[in-house]
């Protein structure tokens, strides 16, 4: 049976690095190893001979020799190593699978999706939760990670000295770690904070000191009135710097076309209005309604001031 286009592509991607590692291998041996008839292998090698990098001149094509029935690759054009998914590619697959799960697929398909998702997460090691990822950055290691891992495993609390991204003030906090994750090349810790009496995100490189604590952390009934306000906003997809700088207040994020839908938890709404007005592109506050009106009025005043210049 003839190979499909996808099967040919898959075998070709594996074929080149194998030949590089086994030069002067016979076509018959290749056909047996890759489980295709010899005639199909010859056709596959002819196709590979016409492939290469953009430009597609003789300088960019894969240089392969089949002289006397023995195959050697002279220039593999970046295909000299077996295929291996990068961390960013794995993350993209995981996010795509999670999106499929949310679409209400059939139970049989859900089993396949969850099985593949587990395999992809296993390849990521201890990086289990990723939201928005900047592929141009590498993960910045933290000296606090081993301690946080211990506290997560033991459900222990921690005392930290932390410099906030927005306020730049050093504060001492008692926290109960919930989840460690990566965002834009930095480790973040999701934890219940005794000071805020709610969950917060802490960037590990902003932690100045950290120790395990024996204190039990429970929400205070008297602190209910101080709970931050939930705000729903839309910002341009290119405004990732807002999330990077203010990750502590970002509860959820979701792509909607060319925009990001964010759920924020914040008490200083005046600061939020000023910060959002400085973002380049279309920005809107979806809720609460009173804050949305305040943001519209602020933008109108700014435009009015420009008109008077």
N, C-alpha and C positions, 0 to 999 in steps of 0.2 A: 504494500500500500504506500502511495506517495505521501511524503511529509507535508503537513500544513505549513502555512507561512510562519505561524508562531513557533512551531516545532523547529523549522529551519533556523529561525533567528536564535532560538535558545541553544541549539546545538552549535551554531557558528560562534556564539560568544564563548562557549566552553572549548571549542575546537582549537582556536588560535593559541591560547595559553598552554594547552596540552601539547601541541606540536612544538612550541618553543621549548618546553621541558623535555621533549623526546624528538630531537631532530633526526631527519632521515628515516622516519618511520614509514612503513609501506602503506599504501592505500587500503590494502586488504586488512591489515591490522587495525587501522583506524575504523574501518567499516564494522569490524567485529566489536571493537571497544565501544563504539557509539551506537551499536545495534541498528545499523542501516545496511541495505544492500550496497555492494561496491559501486554500482552504477549511480546510486543516489549520493554516495560520498563524493564521487567525481563531480557530479552536478553541484553539490554543496561547496566544494573547493573552488569551482569556477565562479560561483556567486561571490564567495569571499574575496576572490581576486579582484572583483570590481567594486569593493567597498573600501571606505577610508574616511578621513576627516574632511570637514568642510573645505572647499576649494576643489577637491576631487580631481586634481591634476595627477600626473604620474608621481609627483613628489609626495602626495598625501594618501595615495592608495596603499592598501596592505600588500606588501611584496612577498609573494609566496611562490615556491618552486615545486613542481611535480615531476621533475625529470626522472625518466626511467621507472616511473611508478613509485618513487620514494618522495616523501613530502618534507619540506623544510620551510620555515618562515624566516625571511631575511629582515623584514621591517614590520612588526605587529601593529604599529600605529596605536599605542596606548592600550592594546589588548593583550599585553604580555603576562598579566596576572589573572588568576581565576576571579570570577565575579564575587564581590562581597559588598553587601549593603553598608553604606555609611550610617552613622548615628542619625543624621538628619533624614535620610531616606527611610529608616526604620520608624522614626517618629511620624513622618508623613503617612506611612502605611497604617500605623496605629490610629492616628487621628481619622483617617479615611474609614477604617473599620468601625470606629466608635460612631462615626456619622451614619454608617449603614445600619448599625444596631438601633439607632434612634428612628429609623424610617419604618419600623414595623415589618421586618422581613419574616418569611415563613420560618417555623421552628427548625426545619432541617437545615435551612441556610444559616440560621442563627448559630447552630452547633458548629458549622464550618468556620464562621466568622470568629466565634469565641476561641476556637482551637488555634486559629492562625494568630489571633491577638495575643494569646498566652505565649506562643513561640516567639513573637516579635518582642514582647516585654522581657522574656528571658534573655534575649540577646542584649537588651539594654542594661542588664545587671541590676544595680540598686536604684537606677533612675526609673521610678515607676510612674511618676506623674509629671507630665509636661504640658504646658498650655501654649503660650506663644514663644516660638523659638527663632532666634536670629542665627541662621546657618553660618554667618561670617565670623562668629565668635566661638571660642572654645570655652569649656566649663572651667571656671575659676575655682581652684581647690580652697578648702577652708580648714583651719586647725580645729574648728569647733565641731566638725562633722562627726568624729568618733564619739564625743560626749553626747551629742544629740541622738545618735543612733542608740546609745545605751539607754538614754531617757525614754526614747520611743519604745524600746523593747520592754522596759520595766514599768512603763506608764508613770514615770517619775516627773516631778516638776523641776524647774530650773530658775535660777536667779541670774539675770543678765543686766549689764550696763550697755545701753543701746543708743546710738545716735540716729534720730529719725531723718529720713530723706527729705521730708518737706520742711520740718522745723529746724534741723541741724542742731537740736538740743540733746544733751546727754541725759538720759533718764534711767532710773533703776527699776526693773520690772520683775515680778514673779509670774512665770508663764508655765502652761501645761502643753508641751509639744503634741501636735496632732499629726503632722505630715511634713516630710521633707521633699522638696521638688526643685526643678531647675527652670529658670526663665531668663532668656536673653543672656546666657553665659554665666549666670550667677546662681548660687544655691540660695533658696528661700526656705524659711521654716514657717509653717502654718501652726499657730498656737493660740490657746485661750490666754488672754492677758488679764491679770488682776487689776491693773490700772484702768484699762478701757472697759472691763467687765464684758468683753466680747472677744471673738476670734480676730486675730491680726496676722499679717504676713511680715516676717522679719528677714531682711537680707543679711546673710551670714557675715559678709565683709564689713557690715556696720556694727556688729557686736564687738564691744571693746573688752569685755570679760564675761565669763560664764562659769557657773558652778552648779552641780546637782544639789537639789534641795529636798528636805524631808517634809516640807510643808504640804498640806493638802489644800488644793485650790478649788473652791466652790463659788459659783456666781452669787453675788450679793443681791438680796431682794431690794435693798434701798437704792441700788444702782440702776434700776430699770429706767428711771427718768432720764438717765444720762446716756442711754443707748444711742449710737450714731444714727443718722438719717440715711435711708436707702435712696440712692439717686440712679436713675437710668439715663444713660447718655449715648449718643452716636458720634464717633470721631472718624476721620479718614484712616484707612488701613495703614497709610504711611506714617501715621503719628504714633509709632510704637514707643517713641521716647517718653511719652506721657505715662505709659504703663511701666516702663523701666524705672523712671524717676519716682513714681508714686504707687508702686506695687502694693504698698501696705494697705491702701484703701480700695484696691480692686478686688471685688468678690468673685465676679465671673466675667468672662469675655467670650464673644462669639462673632464670627465673621458673617456679615450680611452684605454680599456683593462687594463693593469697593469700600465699605465702611466696617467699623468694629462696634458692636453693641456691648457696652460695659455696664456692669452693676457695681456701683460704688457704695461704700459705707463711710460717711463723713459727717462731722459736726460743724466744721468751719466752712459754711456755704459761701461766705464772702470771698474767701481764698479761692474756692473752686471756680466761682464766676470769673475772677481775674485770670486764673490759669487757663481756663477753657477759651477765653477771648483771645489769648495769645497764640493759639494753635492755628497753623496755616491750613485753610481748607474749610469744608462744610462741617460745622459742629452744631449739635442741637441737644437740648435736654428734654427727654421724653416724659419724665416724671421726677418729683412731684410737680403738679401744675403750677403752683405759685413760684417755684424756682425757675421753671421754664419761662414764665412771664418776666421775671426779674432779669433773666439772661437776654431775652429779646430787647428789653428796655435798655440794658447796658450796651448792647450792640448798636442800637439806634442812636444813643448818645455819642458813642465813639464815631459813628459815621457822620453825625451832625457836626462834631468838632472838626473832622477832616474837611467838611464842606466850608468851614469858616476860615480855613487857612489860605 
